[in-house]
Amino acid sequence: MSEKNDNVNLDDNEENKNESSDEINLTDLPLEIFLYICSFLDASTLVHRLSLVCKQFWYILKEDSMWKRKIHNVWPNSRYPILPPDRDEELFWKLACVAVERQAYLWRNMENIKSFPLEEGHYGCVDGLLLMNEGRLCISGGRDRLLVCWKLDTYVDKQKIQTYTGFGHDGWIRDITSLHGKIYSCSWDQRIHVWSVENTGIEPIHRMALYRDSTSALLCITSNEQTNLIATGSYCKTISVLDPRLSDPLVARYQPHQRAVLKITMNSQYIISGSEDRTVSIWDQRSQRTLESITVSTDSFPMSLCMYRRSVFIGDSGAYIHVLDTDNYKIVKQYKTEHTKGITGIYASLGSIITSSLDSTVRISSPTDPPKQFTILKSPHGDIAGMDYLNDVLAVCGDSALQIWRPKCNTYNIL
């Protein structure tokens, strides 16, 4: 009996072995067929899953040509990116393809986007806006001198998701930035205040004065976590660089413009500022000197700045986008948008260019040469004074209110 069972088992094993030998694996496919199958998969699946299965897949999917073709399928007849990547960026085309597909899918399928207002927090125009904690917190500051913290995790009851602090400044709050979890606001009262927010985002915010400019109102503020520095621009044409860890925080002060400083941005190397005098200034933090002062336009002045990689994207009062290359300190590209008024906010990334305007619209375009517009959003709160974008959450501010656009939970497949 036992011998008979052993024979049956041996026969079964032999039959299974023959069946398995007839199976075709992905690794056995010709390269052309494997790549054809890959053409139907989104970039995120290829980069974060399939390329990690084995060395063979990793080597096949390493080639840049495949990712360039996929990007071209999303944005045909245009050059991507606007400025070429550095040669030592091995993952550029992979990550760029993931970002391009994600942003295109997100904003071309508006049924997957939820939009809602944030009201009842301000009673004056909101100028300062900041998204934090991966888009789960929104901080706003307005001409009513209030600083308001909105929690966006669960939008059920507006009264339960906001906390306001009373009067944060003695003048209009113009701009907000964050550094290592703390919030810094600047105002017409010539002061910078620092605020701490609890992890929940709904606890009271505590304030103290960090710095006071003795000459004039502070109009804009920015920060950089690598250098632990803050920079602010004033109505009296000066820029102050601060280290909030010091008892006397002022590190440097310089005057690169002939009129008020409207916008400012920085990285670990440069401080870029835009002014009413129609120029953009490049300050080198290491040498402590102005490298270049560039006239953006003879007819309009810069209203918004976004520094991304080696590029600085400038939105001006004439509804143009200018692209400054920090490698050669020159404006290398200029594009006319379909906005009818000045660009008050600009965001640039591998996947999209987002602009907000005094014409009450937000326009989302491709980061290509030239940019191709594919979505227009309308704010119900009048002129858009400011914009921020973080983790697929878009926020704009205007007359006494904010408007939020964000993806509905688990409604899109590209990760």
KEKE-3310 file (N, C-alpha, C; in steps of 0.2 Angstrom, whole numbers, plus 5000, padded with zeros to 4 digits):
npx = (5004:5009:5020:5013:5007:5018:5022:5012:5014:5026:5023:5014:5022:5031:5022:5018:5030:5033:5022:5025:5037:5032:5027:5028:5038:5039:5053:5057:5053:5055:5064:5057:5044:5042:5044:5034:5023:5026:5023:5009:5008:5008:5020:5023:5021:5030:5042:5043:5039:5039:5053:5060:5059:5069:5086:5087:5075:5077:5089:5084:5074:5081:5086:5085:5078:5066:5058:5058:5051:5038:5035:5034:5023:5013:5015:5015:5024:5032:5045:5053:5063:5060:5072:5088:5092:5104:5119:5123:5112:5105:5092:5084:5075:5066:5060:5054:5045:5036:5031:5025:5015:5007:5003:4996:4986:4979:4974:4968:4957:4945:4934:4939:4943:4941:4933:4932:4927:4936:4930:4923:4934:4942:4940:4944:4954:4964:4981:4993:4998:5000:5004:5006:5013:5012:5001:4990:4988:4983:4989:4984:4985:4980:4973:4966:4973:4974:4980:4977:4974:4970:4964:4965:4962:4950:4936:4922:4915:4916:4918:4925:4937:4946:4957:4959:4969:4967:4972:4987:4997:5001:4998:4994:4995:5007:5014:5019:5030:5038:5049:5058:5046:5041:5031:5033:5029:5027:5024:5015:5017:5031:5037:5043:5035:5036:5029:5022:5015:5004:5005:4992:4987:4976:4977:4979:4990:5005:5014:5028:5039:5051:5060:5062:5060:5067:5065:5054:5039:5037:5036:5037:5042:5054:5061:5075:5079:5091:5101:5096:5091:5082:5074:5069:5059:5058:5047:5055:5065:5075:5083:5083:5093:5091:5095:5086:5090:5098:5101:5103:5096:5099:5108:5113:5111:5105:5104:5097:5088:5078:5066:5051:5052:5044:5043:5051:5063:5073:5087:5100:5111:5108:5099:5084:5076:5062:5056:5047:5054:5055:5065:5074:5084:5100:5107:5122:5125:5136:5147:5142:5137:5129:5126:5120:5108:5093:5083:5067:5056:5051:5039:5032:5032:5039:5029:5028:5037:5046:5058:5065:5075:5088:5082:5073:5056:5047:5033:5024:5017:5011:5006:5015:5026:5043:5058:5072:5089:5099:5112:5119:5114:5104:5089:5081:5070:5053:5036:5020:5005:4988:4981:4973:4976:4989:5001:5000:5004:5015:5020:5031:5036:5043:5031:5021:5016:5009:4999:4992:4981:4976:4965:4956:4958:4965:4978:4983:4997:5008:5025:5033:5042:5035:5024:5009:4993:4981:4971:4959:4955:4942:4941:4930:4931:4935:4948:4964:4975:4986:4995:4997:5005:5005:5009:4999:4988:4980:4979:4972:4970:4960:4947:4943:4942:4947:4951:4951:4958:4958:4963:4951:4949:4958:4955:4962:4974:4987:5002)
npy = (4994:5006:5007:5009:5021:5029:5029:5035:5048:5051:5051:5062:5073:5073:5076:5089:5095:5095:5103:5115:5118:5123:5135:5153:5165:5183:5187:5179:5184:5192:5207:5218:5214:5214:5228:5233:5229:5236:5249:5251:5253:5264:5276:5277:5264:5257:5262:5262:5249:5238:5239:5236:5222:5213:5212:5211:5218:5230:5235:5235:5245:5256:5264:5280:5284:5277:5284:5297:5295:5292:5304:5312:5307:5312:5326:5330:5337:5348:5355:5346:5346:5364:5370:5361:5346:5343:5334:5324:5319:5305:5299:5308:5308:5297:5301:5313:5308:5301:5312:5320:5312:5310:5323:5327:5318:5321:5334:5334:5327:5332:5328:5320:5329:5339:5354:5367:5381:5391:5400:5413:5415:5426:5444:5453:5456:5443:5441:5433:5416:5399:5382:5368:5353:5342:5347:5346:5356:5373:5389:5406:5424:5440:5457:5460:5458:5446:5429:5414:5397:5383:5367:5354:5340:5333:5339:5343:5351:5368:5376:5368:5365:5376:5388:5403:5417:5429:5446:5446:5455:5472:5478:5476:5459:5453:5442:5425:5412:5396:5387:5374:5369:5380:5395:5410:5427:5442:5460:5475:5482:5482:5472:5455:5441:5426:5410:5395:5380:5367:5349:5344:5355:5363:5369:5383:5397:5403:5418:5428:5443:5442:5451:5468:5479:5495:5504:5503:5496:5478:5467:5455:5438:5424:5407:5395:5379:5372:5381:5387:5400:5416:5427:5443:5456:5473:5488:5499:5496:5487:5472:5460:5448:5434:5425:5415:5408:5415:5428:5441:5442:5447:5445:5449:5464:5472:5483:5480:5486:5499:5502:5497:5480:5467:5453:5438:5424:5410:5399:5387:5394:5406:5422:5427:5441:5451:5467:5483:5491:5484:5475:5460:5453:5445:5438:5432:5421:5417:5424:5436:5447:5456:5448:5450:5461:5461:5467:5464:5467:5481:5486:5480:5474:5462:5450:5438:5424:5409:5397:5384:5370:5374:5385:5400:5405:5418:5428:5441:5458:5460:5448:5439:5425:5423:5415:5412:5408:5402:5398:5406:5418:5424:5429:5417:5412:5417:5419:5422:5422:5416:5423:5438:5448:5453:5441:5434:5423:5409:5392:5380:5364:5347:5342:5351:5368:5381:5395:5409:5423:5441:5441:5432:5419:5402:5395:5380:5372:5364:5359:5364:5369:5377:5382:5372:5375:5366:5366:5377:5385:5393:5406:5410:5421:5433:5444:5435:5435:5428:5412:5394:5378:5361:5344:5340:5348:5362:5379:5395:5413:5427:5439:5440:5426:5409:5397:5380:5366:5349:5332:5319:5306:5292:5291:5291:5283:5284:5284)
npz = (5000:5004:4995:4984:4986:4986:4973:4967:4972:4966:4953:4952:4956:4945:4935:4939:4938:4924:4920:4926:4919:4907:4909:4907:4912:4917:4917:4907:4895:4879:4877:4870:4871:4885:4888:4881:4888:4900:4895:4898:4911:4925:4930:4943:4948:4940:4945:4959:4962:4951:4946:4958:4959:4954:4949:4935:4930:4936:4929:4916:4917:4920:4910:4903:4891:4891:4900:4896:4884:4890:4897:4886:4880:4889:4888:4873:4859:4865:4875:4888:4903:4907:4909:4907:4916:4929:4925:4934:4940:4943:4945:4940:4928:4930:4943:4938:4929:4936:4944:4934:4928:4939:4943:4931:4930:4942:4941:4929:4931:4938:4945:4955:4964:4979:4984:4995:5006:5018:5030:5041:5050:5047:5046:5037:5022:5017:5017:5020:5019:5023:5021:5031:5039:5029:5022:5031:5040:5039:5039:5042:5039:5041:5036:5046:5057:5063:5066:5060:5063:5054:5054:5043:5042:5045:5038:5044:5054:5054:5064:5073:5068:5068:5075:5082:5087:5092:5092:5083:5078:5078:5067:5049:5045:5034:5028:5030:5036:5040:5051:5056:5062:5069:5067:5058:5057:5048:5048:5045:5057:5059:5065:5068:5073:5082:5083:5091:5087:5093:5091:5087:5080:5084:5096:5107:5100:5104:5106:5103:5101:5089:5082:5077:5065:5063:5054:5044:5038:5037:5023:5017:5020:5022:5023:5027:5030:5030:5033:5044:5044:5043:5031:5028:5019:5017:5017:5016:5007:5011:5015:5028:5036:5047:5062:5071:5083:5090:5103:5099:5084:5071:5057:5045:5034:5020:5006:4991:4982:4974:4978:4987:4994:4988:4987:4993:4992:4997:4997:5002:4997:4990:4991:4985:4979:4975:4968:4969:4961:4949:4948:4950:4963:4966:4980:4987:5000:5005:5001:5005:4997:4984:4969:4957:4949:4941:4928:4927:4919:4908:4910:4920:4937:4948:4957:4963:4968:4965:4970:4963:4962:4951:4946:4946:4947:4941:4944:4937:4937:4925:4921:4916:4916:4921:4919:4929:4928:4939:4938:4928:4931:4924:4915:4907:4900:4895:4897:4892:4901:4902:4912:4917:4925:4937:4943:4958:4965:4964:4960:4956:4950:4947:4941:4938:4935:4944:4945:4953:4953:4953:4945:4950:4947:4947:4938:4931:4924:4912:4916:4905:4890:4878:4893:4895:4897:4908:4917:4925:4939:4949:4961:4974:4981:4977:4972:4972:4984:4989:4988:4992:4990:4994:4996:4987:4991:4988:4992:4992:4996:5000:5000:5016:5017:5013:5001:4997:4988:4987:4985:4985:4997:4993:4980:4968:4958:4956:4965)
capx = (5000:5014:5024:5008:5006:5024:5023:5007:5016:5031:5020:5011:5028:5034:5017:5019:5037:5032:5018:5029:5042:5028:5025:5032:5039:5041:5060:5059:5050:5059:5064:5052:5037:5042:5044:5027:5019:5027:5020:5003:5008:5010:5027:5024:5021:5036:5048:5042:5037:5042:5060:5063:5058:5075:5091:5086:5070:5080:5093:5080:5070:5086:5087:5082:5074:5059:5055:5057:5045:5032:5033:5032:5016:5009:5015:5018:5026:5034:5051:5053:5060:5062:5080:5090:5094:5111:5121:5124:5106:5103:5085:5079:5069:5061:5056:5051:5040:5031:5028:5022:5009:5003:5000:4992:4980:4976:4971:4963:4951:4942:4929:4942:4945:4936:4934:4928:4930:4937:4927:4922:4940:4944:4935:4948:4958:4970:4987:4998:4996:5005:5002:5011:5011:5009:4994:4985:4987:4984:4990:4983:4986:4976:4973:4962:4979:4973:4983:4972:4976:4965:4965:4961:4962:4943:4932:4916:4912:4921:4920:4929:4944:4950:4958:4962:4973:4966:4977:4994:5001:4998:4997:4992:5000:5008:5017:5021:5034:5039:5056:5058:5040:5038:5029:5036:5024:5029:5018:5016:5020:5038:5039:5042:5033:5037:5023:5022:5008:5004:5004:4985:4985:4970:4978:4981:4996:5008:5018:5033:5042:5058:5064:5058:5064:5066:5064:5048:5035:5040:5031:5038:5047:5055:5066:5078:5080:5098:5105:5092:5090:5075:5075:5063:5060:5054:5045:5061:5070:5081:5082:5087:5094:5090:5096:5081:5093:5103:5098:5102:5095:5101:5115:5115:5106:5108:5099:5098:5083:5077:5059:5049:5054:5038:5043:5058:5064:5080:5090:5106:5116:5106:5093:5082:5071:5058:5054:5043:5058:5055:5071:5075:5091:5102:5112:5126:5125:5143:5152:5139:5136:5124:5129:5117:5102:5091:5077:5062:5052:5051:5032:5029:5036:5038:5024:5028:5044:5047:5064:5065:5082:5092:5078:5068:5050:5044:5026:5024:5011:5009:5003:5020:5031:5050:5062:5079:5094:5104:5119:5122:5111:5100:5082:5082:5063:5048:5030:5013:5000:4981:4979:4971:4979:4995:5002:5001:5007:5018:5023:5034:5039:5044:5025:5017:5017:5003:4999:4986:4981:4971:4959:4952:4958:4971:4979:4988:5000:5013:5032:5037:5044:5031:5019:5003:4988:4976:4965:4957:4951:4940:4940:4924:4932:4937:4955:4968:4981:4992:4993:5002:5003:5009:5006:4993:4983:4981:4976:4972:4967:4957:4943:4940:4941:4952:4948:4955:4957:4963:4961:4946:4953:4959:4951:4966:4978:4994:5004)
capy = (5000:5012:5008:5012:5028:5033:5029:5040:5054:5053:5053:5069:5077:5073:5080:5096:5098:5096:5108:5121:5120:5126:5142:5158:5171:5189:5187:5175:5188:5196:5214:5222:5213:5217:5235:5235:5228:5242:5255:5251:5254:5270:5277:5275:5257:5255:5265:5260:5242:5233:5240:5233:5215:5209:5216:5212:5223:5237:5237:5237:5251:5261:5268:5287:5285:5275:5289:5302:5294:5292:5311:5315:5305:5316:5332:5330:5344:5353:5353:5345:5351:5370:5370:5354:5343:5342:5327:5319:5317:5298:5297:5313:5306:5292:5305:5317:5305:5300:5318:5323:5308:5312:5330:5327:5314:5324:5340:5333:5323:5336:5324:5317:5335:5342:5361:5370:5387:5392:5406:5414:5416:5433:5449:5457:5453:5438:5441:5428:5410:5394:5375:5364:5346:5338:5349:5345:5362:5379:5395:5412:5430:5445:5464:5461:5457:5439:5424:5409:5390:5378:5360:5351:5333:5331:5345:5342:5357:5373:5379:5363:5364:5382:5391:5410:5419:5436:5450:5444:5460:5479:5480:5470:5453:5452:5436:5419:5406:5391:5385:5369:5368:5386:5400:5417:5431:5449:5464:5483:5485:5482:5466:5448:5437:5418:5406:5388:5377:5360:5344:5344:5360:5366:5372:5391:5398:5408:5423:5433:5447:5440:5456:5474:5484:5502:5509:5503:5490:5472:5465:5448:5434:5417:5404:5390:5374:5370:5387:5390:5407:5419:5433:5447:5462:5479:5494:5504:5493:5483:5465:5458:5441:5433:5418:5415:5405:5420:5433:5446:5438:5450:5442:5454:5468:5475:5486:5479:5489:5506:5503:5492:5473:5464:5445:5435:5417:5408:5392:5387:5398:5412:5425:5431:5446:5455:5474:5487:5494:5480:5471:5454:5454:5438:5439:5426:5421:5415:5430:5442:5452:5455:5445:5452:5464:5460:5470:5459:5470:5488:5488:5477:5472:5455:5450:5432:5420:5402:5394:5376:5367:5379:5390:5404:5407:5425:5430:5448:5462:5460:5441:5435:5421:5423:5409:5414:5403:5404:5396:5411:5424:5428:5427:5413:5411:5422:5416:5426:5417:5418:5428:5445:5453:5451:5434:5435:5417:5404:5386:5376:5358:5343:5340:5357:5375:5383:5402:5412:5430:5445:5440:5427:5412:5398:5391:5374:5371:5359:5363:5362:5375:5382:5378:5371:5375:5361:5367:5383:5385:5400:5407:5413:5426:5439:5444:5431:5439:5423:5405:5389:5371:5356:5337:5340:5352:5369:5384:5402:5417:5433:5444:5438:5419:5405:5392:5374:5361:5344:5325:5315:5301:5286:5291:5291:5277:5286:5286)
capz = (5000:5005:4989:4978:4987:4984:4966:4965:4973:4962:4947:4953:4956:4939:4931:4941:4936:4917:4919:4928:4914:4902:4911:4905:4917:4915:4916:4900:4889:4875:4880:4867:4874:4892:4888:4878:4894:4904:4893:4900:4918:4927:4931:4950:4949:4938:4949:4966:4963:4947:4946:4964:4960:4953:4946:4928:4929:4938:4924:4910:4918:4922:4904:4903:4885:4892:4904:4892:4880:4894:4898:4879:4879:4893:4885:4866:4856:4870:4878:4895:4907:4904:4910:4907:4923:4929:4922:4939:4943:4940:4946:4937:4923:4934:4947:4934:4925:4942:4946:4928:4928:4945:4943:4925:4932:4948:4939:4923:4934:4944:4949:4961:4969:4983:4985:5000:5008:5025:5032:5048:5054:5046:5044:5033:5017:5020:5013:5022:5019:5024:5022:5035:5041:5023:5020:5035:5043:5035:5044:5038:5042:5037:5038:5053:5062:5066:5064:5061:5062:5052:5054:5037:5042:5044:5037:5046:5057:5053:5071:5077:5065:5067:5081:5081:5092:5094:5088:5082:5077:5079:5060:5044:5044:5027:5025:5035:5034:5045:5052:5061:5066:5071:5062:5059:5053:5048:5048:5045:5063:5058:5069:5066:5078:5082:5086:5091:5086:5095:5085:5085:5076:5086:5102:5106:5097:5108:5102:5106:5096:5088:5079:5075:5060:5066:5049:5040:5038:5034:5018:5015:5024:5020:5028:5025:5036:5030:5036:5050:5044:5040:5028:5027:5015:5020:5013:5015:5002:5014:5017:5034:5037:5054:5065:5077:5088:5093:5107:5094:5078:5065:5055:5039:5032:5014:5002:4984:4978:4975:4980:4992:4993:4988:4988:4994:4993:4998:4998:5006:4994:4988:4993:4979:4981:4970:4971:4965:4956:4943:4947:4955:4966:4969:4985:4989:5007:5008:5000:5008:4992:4978:4963:4951:4949:4935:4927:4924:4913:4908:4910:4926:4942:4951:4962:4966:4967:4967:4968:4962:4959:4949:4942:4950:4943:4943:4941:4937:4937:4918:4920:4913:4920:4919:4922:4930:4929:4944:4936:4924:4933:4918:4914:4900:4897:4897:4895:4893:4903:4901:4917:4914:4930:4940:4946:4965:4968:4959:4962:4951:4952:4941:4938:4936:4937:4947:4946:4955:4950:4955:4941:4954:4945:4948:4932:4932:4918:4912:4917:4899:4886:4883:4897:4892:4903:4907:4922:4927:4945:4951:4968:4975:4986:4974:4970:4975:4987:4990:4987:4994:4988:4998:4996:4983:4993:4985:4996:4990:5001:4997:5004:5022:5017:5010:4997:4997:4984:4988:4982:4989:5000:4990:4973:4962:4958:4955:4972)
cpx = (5004:5018:5019:5007:5012:5025:5018:5010:5022:5029:5017:5017:5031:5029:5018:5025:5036:5027:5021:5034:5039:5026:5030:5033:5041:5048:5062:5056:5055:5059:5059:5045:5037:5041:5037:5022:5020:5024:5013:5002:5011:5017:5028:5025:5028:5042:5048:5041:5041:5050:5064:5062:5064:5080:5090:5081:5073:5085:5089:5077:5075:5087:5082:5077:5067:5055:5053:5051:5038:5030:5031:5025:5011:5009:5019:5020:5028:5041:5051:5060:5062:5069:5082:5092:5102:5113:5122:5118:5103:5096:5081:5073:5064:5057:5051:5044:5034:5027:5023:5015:5004:4999:4995:4986:4976:4972:4967:4957:4948:4937:4932:4945:4940:4938:4930:4931:4932:4935:4926:4928:4943:4939:4938:4951:4964:4976:4992:4995:5001:5002:5008:5008:5008:5003:4989:4983:4988:4984:4988:4983:4983:4977:4969:4967:4978:4977:4979:4975:4970:4967:4961:4960:4954:4938:4925:4912:4917:4923:4924:4936:4948:4951:4961:4965:4972:4971:4984:4999:4997:4996:4995:4997:5001:5010:5019:5026:5035:5047:5056:5052:5037:5036:5031:5031:5027:5023:5020:5018:5027:5041:5039:5040:5034:5031:5024:5015:5009:5003:4997:4983:4979:4971:4980:4988:4999:5013:5023:5037:5049:5062:5059:5063:5062:5065:5057:5045:5038:5034:5031:5043:5048:5060:5069:5081:5087:5102:5102:5092:5083:5078:5069:5064:5055:5052:5050:5066:5075:5078:5086:5087:5095:5092:5092:5084:5097:5099:5098:5102:5098:5108:5118:5110:5109:5102:5100:5093:5082:5070:5057:5050:5047:5038:5050:5058:5071:5081:5096:5112:5114:5099:5090:5076:5068:5056:5050:5047:5059:5061:5070:5083:5093:5108:5115:5127:5132:5148:5148:5139:5131:5128:5126:5110:5099:5084:5072:5058:5052:5044:5029:5034:5035:5034:5024:5034:5043:5054:5064:5071:5086:5088:5074:5062:5048:5038:5026:5017:5007:5006:5008:5024:5038:5053:5069:5083:5099:5111:5123:5119:5108:5093:5082:5076:5058:5042:5024:5008:4993:4978:4978:4974:4986:4995:5004:5004:5009:5021:5025:5037:5040:5037:5021:5019:5010:5004:4992:4987:4975:4965:4954:4953:4965:4972:4985:4991:5006:5020:5036:5038:5040:5026:5013:4998:4983:4971:4965:4953:4949:4939:4934:4925:4936:4945:4959:4974:4987:4990:4999:5000:5008:5006:5000:4987:4985:4976:4977:4968:4965:4953:4940:4940:4947:4948:4953:4953:4961:4959:4956:4950:4952:4955:4955:4971:4985:4997:5010)
cpy = (5006:5013:5011:5019:5032:5034:5035:5047:5056:5055:5060:5074:5078:5077:5087:5099:5100:5102:5115:5123:5123:5133:5147:5164:5177:5190:5183:5179:5191:5203:5218:5221:5215:5224:5237:5234:5234:5248:5256:5253:5261:5271:5275:5268:5254:5256:5262:5252:5237:5233:5237:5225:5211:5214:5217:5217:5230:5239:5239:5244:5257:5266:5274:5287:5282:5280:5295:5301:5294:5299:5314:5313:5309:5323:5332:5337:5349:5350:5352:5343:5358:5371:5363:5352:5343:5334:5322:5317:5311:5297:5303:5311:5301:5297:5310:5314:5303:5306:5321:5319:5310:5318:5330:5324:5318:5330:5340:5329:5327:5333:5321:5323:5337:5349:5363:5376:5387:5399:5407:5414:5423:5437:5454:5453:5449:5439:5436:5421:5404:5387:5372:5357:5342:5341:5348:5351:5368:5385:5402:5418:5436:5452:5465:5460:5450:5434:5418:5402:5386:5371:5357:5344:5331:5337:5343:5348:5362:5376:5374:5363:5371:5385:5398:5413:5426:5440:5448:5449:5467:5482:5474:5465:5452:5446:5431:5414:5402:5389:5380:5368:5374:5391:5407:5421:5438:5453:5471:5486:5485:5476:5459:5444:5429:5415:5399:5385:5369:5356:5343:5349:5365:5369:5379:5392:5404:5412:5426:5437:5444:5446:5462:5478:5491:5507:5509:5496:5484:5469:5458:5444:5427:5414:5398:5385:5372:5375:5389:5397:5409:5425:5437:5454:5467:5484:5499:5501:5489:5476:5463:5450:5439:5426:5418:5412:5409:5425:5439:5443:5441:5448:5447:5458:5472:5478:5485:5483:5496:5508:5497:5485:5470:5456:5443:5428:5416:5401:5392:5392:5405:5415:5429:5435:5450:5462:5477:5491:5490:5476:5465:5454:5447:5440:5432:5426:5420:5421:5437:5448:5451:5453:5448:5456:5464:5463:5465:5461:5478:5491:5485:5475:5465:5455:5443:5428:5413:5399:5387:5374:5373:5385:5394:5407:5413:5426:5438:5451:5462:5453:5437:5431:5422:5418:5412:5408:5405:5402:5402:5418:5428:5425:5424:5412:5416:5419:5421:5421:5420:5422:5435:5450:5450:5444:5435:5428:5412:5398:5382:5370:5354:5341:5345:5364:5378:5391:5404:5420:5434:5445:5434:5420:5409:5394:5386:5372:5366:5363:5361:5369:5374:5378:5378:5371:5370:5361:5374:5382:5392:5400:5411:5419:5432:5439:5439:5434:5434:5416:5400:5382:5366:5349:5337:5344:5359:5374:5391:5406:5424:5437:5440:5430:5416:5400:5386:5369:5355:5337:5322:5309:5295:5286:5291:5286:5278:5288:5291)
cpz = (5000:4998:4983:4979:4985:4977:4963:4966:4968:4955:4947:4953:4949:4934:4933:4938:4928:4916:4921:4923:4908:4903:4909:4910:4914:4913:4909:4894:4885:4877:4877:4870:4881:4892:4885:4884:4899:4902:4895:4908:4920:4930:4939:4951:4946:4942:4956:4967:4958:4946:4952:4964:4959:4949:4938:4927:4931:4932:4917:4911:4920:4916:4904:4897:4887:4895:4900:4887:4884:4895:4891:4878:4883:4890:4878:4864:4860:4873:4886:4898:4904:4904:4910:4914:4923:4928:4928:4943:4940:4940:4943:4933:4926:4938:4944:4931:4930:4943:4940:4928:4933:4945:4937:4927:4937:4945:4933:4925:4940:4948:4955:4966:4973:4985:4991:5003:5016:5027:5039:5053:5053:5045:5040:5027:5020:5015:5014:5022:5019:5025:5026:5036:5035:5021:5025:5040:5039:5040:5039:5042:5038:5040:5044:5059:5066:5062:5065:5059:5060:5051:5048:5037:5041:5044:5038:5049:5057:5060:5075:5074:5064:5074:5079:5087:5095:5090:5088:5082:5078:5072:5055:5044:5036:5024:5031:5032:5040:5045:5058:5065:5069:5066:5064:5054:5053:5046:5046:5051:5064:5062:5065:5073:5077:5086:5086:5091:5089:5090:5083:5080:5078:5093:5101:5104:5102:5104:5106:5100:5095:5086:5077:5071:5062:5061:5046:5041:5034:5029:5016:5019:5021:5024:5024:5031:5036:5034:5042:5050:5041:5037:5027:5023:5017:5015:5011:5011:5004:5015:5023:5035:5045:5056:5071:5083:5093:5097:5103:5087:5072:5063:5049:5037:5026:5010:4994:4979:4979:4977:4985:4989:4994:4990:4989:4995:4994:4998:5002:5004:4992:4991:4987:4981:4975:4972:4966:4960:4949:4942:4952:4957:4968:4974:4987:4996:5009:5007:5003:5003:4987:4972:4957:4952:4942:4934:4924:4918:4914:4910:4917:4931:4945:4957:4966:4964:4969:4965:4968:4958:4957:4945:4948:4945:4946:4940:4942:4936:4930:4916:4916:4918:4917:4923:4922:4931:4934:4943:4932:4926:4928:4918:4907:4897:4899:4893:4896:4895:4901:4906:4914:4919:4933:4943:4953:4969:4963:4962:4956:4954:4946:4938:4936:4938:4938:4948:4949:4954:4954:4951:4944:4952:4947:4941:4933:4925:4918:4913:4911:4895:4879:4887:4894:4898:4902:4912:4924:4934:4947:4958:4969:4979:4983:4972:4975:4977:4988:4989:4990:4991:4991:4998:4993:4985:4991:4989:4993:4995:4997:5002:5010:5022:5013:5006:4996:4992:4986:4986:4987:4991:4995:4983:4967:4963:4958:4962:4972)
residu = (MET:SER:GLU:LYS:ASN:ASP:ASN:VAL:ASN:LEU:ASP:ASP:ASN:GLU:GLU:ASN:LYS:ASN:GLU:SER:SER:ASP:GLU:ILE:ASN:LEU:THR:ASP:LEU:PRO:LEU:GLU:ILE:PHE:LEU:TYR:ILE:CYS:SER:PHE:LEU:ASP:ALA:SER:THR:LEU:VAL:HIS:ARG:LEU:SER:LEU:VAL:CYS:LYS:GLN:PHE:TRP:TYR:ILE:LEU:LYS:GLU:ASP:SER:MET:TRP:LYS:ARG:LYS:ILE:HIS:ASN:VAL:TRP:PRO:ASN:SER:ARG:TYR:PRO:ILE:LEU:PRO:PRO:ASP:ARG:ASP:GLU:GLU:LEU:PHE:TRP:LYS:LEU:ALA:CYS:VAL:ALA:VAL:GLU:ARG:GLN:ALA:TYR:LEU:TRP:ARG:ASN:MET:GLU:ASN:ILE:LYS:SER:PHE:PRO:LEU:GLU:GLU:GLY:HIS:TYR:GLY:CYS:VAL:ASP:GLY:LEU:LEU:LEU:MET:ASN:GLU:GLY:ARG:LEU:CYS:ILE:SER:GLY:GLY:ARG:ASP:ARG:LEU:LEU:VAL:CYS:TRP:LYS:LEU:ASP:THR:TYR:VAL:ASP:LYS:GLN:LYS:ILE:GLN:THR:TYR:THR:GLY:PHE:GLY:HIS:ASP:GLY:TRP:ILE:ARG:ASP:ILE:THR:SER:LEU:HIS:GLY:LYS:ILE:TYR:SER:CYS:SER:TRP:ASP:GLN:ARG:ILE:HIS:VAL:TRP:SER:VAL:GLU:ASN:THR:GLY:ILE:GLU:PRO:ILE:HIS:ARG:MET:ALA:LEU:TYR:ARG:ASP:SER:THR:SER:ALA:LEU:LEU:CYS:ILE:THR:SER:ASN:GLU:GLN:THR:ASN:LEU:ILE:ALA:THR:GLY:SER:TYR:CYS:LYS:THR:ILE:SER:VAL:LEU:ASP:PRO:ARG:LEU:SER:ASP:PRO:LEU:VAL:ALA:ARG:TYR:GLN:PRO:HIS:GLN:ARG:ALA:VAL:LEU:LYS:ILE:THR:MET:ASN:SER:GLN:TYR:ILE:ILE:SER:GLY:SER:GLU:ASP:ARG:THR:VAL:SER:ILE:TRP:ASP:GLN:ARG:SER:GLN:ARG:THR:LEU:GLU:SER:ILE:THR:VAL:SER:THR:ASP:SER:PHE:PRO:MET:SER:LEU:CYS:MET:TYR:ARG:ARG:SER:VAL:PHE:ILE:GLY:ASP:SER:GLY:ALA:TYR:ILE:HIS:VAL:LEU:ASP:THR:ASP:ASN:TYR:LYS:ILE:VAL:LYS:GLN:TYR:LYS:THR:GLU:HIS:THR:LYS:GLY:ILE:THR:GLY:ILE:TYR:ALA:SER:LEU:GLY:SER:ILE:ILE:THR:SER:SER:LEU:ASP:SER:THR:VAL:ARG:ILE:SER:SER:PRO:THR:ASP:PRO:PRO:LYS:GLN:PHE:THR:ILE:LEU:LYS:SER:PRO:HIS:GLY:ASP:ILE:ALA:GLY:MET:ASP:TYR:LEU:ASN:ASP:VAL:LEU:ALA:VAL:CYS:GLY:ASP:SER:ALA:LEU:GLN:ILE:TRP:ARG:PRO:LYS:CYS:ASN:THR:TYR:ASN:ILE:LEU)
# end
